[in-house]
Structure formats: C-alpha cells, structure tokens
Amino acid sequence: MDKKIEDYIKEVDRRVDNNFALAPPLFRILWWCGLRIRPPLFQTFMFNFLVNGIIVIVITYCLIPLLHPILPVVPDNSLLGTTGLAVFFGICMGWYSAKWYEKEARNAALPKWEDYNPPHFY
C-alpha cells in the first residue's frame, strides 16, 4: 500500500468519528490489493457517482430476487423490472453519495491530492 494512503488512513482513523465514509471498506480493499487510487474525498464527482452507483446496482440486483417472497416490489420478479429498479436505486444513491463527498471535501477545504501532505506516523 502507498505510504501516502497509509498516512491518510491513520489520520482519518485518528481525527474523524465517521471513518467508514471517509475511507470506505471498498477503497481500503482496493488499496490493500495495491491499486493506487485517491480517497473518495479527493476524487471527482463523476468517479464517486459511478463507483457508488455501480456498487448499489449490483447489490440491489442481487437482493431483489431474495427479498421478492417477503416484499414483492417487482411484479413477477421480471428481469426488466429488477434491472430497472436496480439501475434507479444505483443512480439515486450514486448521485447522493457523490454530492455528499463533494460537500465534505468542500467543507474540509482540502487541497489537491498531489498537494496533500498528511502528518507522518512512525
């Protein structure tokens, strides 16, 4: 894992109560696997929209058939209805989460990732 990412995670864990949102598990897994992507607060709106939207689409698409016997939200559990509902939820949640990250980054007045210099913990 990149030293800058490690320092970012340590700083977030130390300073923030809601470290789940500022360093989400998906990003931690990707960093652990060696992908050098910026944290979500330093990403663009479109990146956060697509990543979060796709995750919600996949999860919703998998959950609808399992929940159908309990909560029939899609008539006859059709493929088109399931896909449409999953895409709708993905767009809504992707938009919401991207706007949230954008607002949090603006409130924190963060510099660009290239200029970000977290304190070092040794």
N, C-alpha and C positions, 0 to 999 in steps of 0.2 A: 504494500500500500504506500502511496505517495506520502512523504513527510508532511507536506502542507495540508493534506487531507487529514492525517492523523492529528495534527495540531488543531485543525478546525473542529474535529470531533471532541477532542479533550476540552477545548474552550467552550463548545456548546454544552457538553455534559456538566461543566463546572458552573457556567453562568446562567443557564436557561432551565426553567422547570419543564417546558414543553419540548424537550429534545427529540421526541418522536417526530414532530413536524419539521424541525429544522435540520435533522439528519435522519430521514426516514429509513426504515429497515431495508427497503429495496435498494436505496443508494448505498447503504452500508454493505449489503451483499455484493453489489457491483464493485465497490471499492475493494472489498476483500478479494474478489476474483481478479483484481488487477486493472480494471477499467479506470482510466483517469478522466472522469467527468467531474465537472464542477458541482458543488452542492446546489440544491434547488433554489436557494435564495440568490444565487449568482447566475442562474440560467435565464434564458429568455422566456417570455410569456408563452410563445408557441411550443417550446420544448416541454415546459411544465404541463401545458394543456394536452399535448399528445401523449406524454408518458402516463400521466394520471388518468386521462381518458381511456387509453388502451387497457390499462390495468382494470379499471372499473368495468369496461365492456367484457373482458374475459371472465372476471369474477361473476358478474351478473348473468352472463350467458351460461355459466356452469351452474349457478344457483337456481335459476328459474325452473328447470325440469325437476330439481329436487324438492322445491317448495310447492310445485303445482298441486300435489294431492292435498296440501294443507291450505294453500292460498291460491286459488286459481285466477291468476292475474292475466294469463294469456289463454284465450278460448282454444280449446282442443290441443293446447300445448304445441301450436304450429311453429314451424321453423321460421317463417316470415315474421310472425308475431314476437317470438323470442328474440330474434335478431334485432327487430325494430326497437323493442323495449330496452335491450342491452345497449344499443347504439344511443338511444335517447338518454339513458342514465349516464353513459360514458361522456357524452357531450356536456351534459349539465354538471357533472362532478369534475370533469376536466377543466371546464371554464371557471367553476367556483374555486378550485384549488389553485389554478394559475393566477387568478385575481388575488387570492389570499397571499401567495408567495410574493407577488408583485407589491402588495401593500406592506407586508412585513419588511421586505428589502428597502422600500422607500422610507419607512419609519425608522429603520436602523441606520439609514444614511450610509450604506455600505459602499466601499469603493469597488472598482472592477476587480475581478478575481486575480488578474495579473498584478494588481497593486496591493492586494490583501496580504497583510503580514501579521498572522496571529502570534500571540506570545508563545514562546517555546517552553515546553515542559520536559525537563530532564530528570 
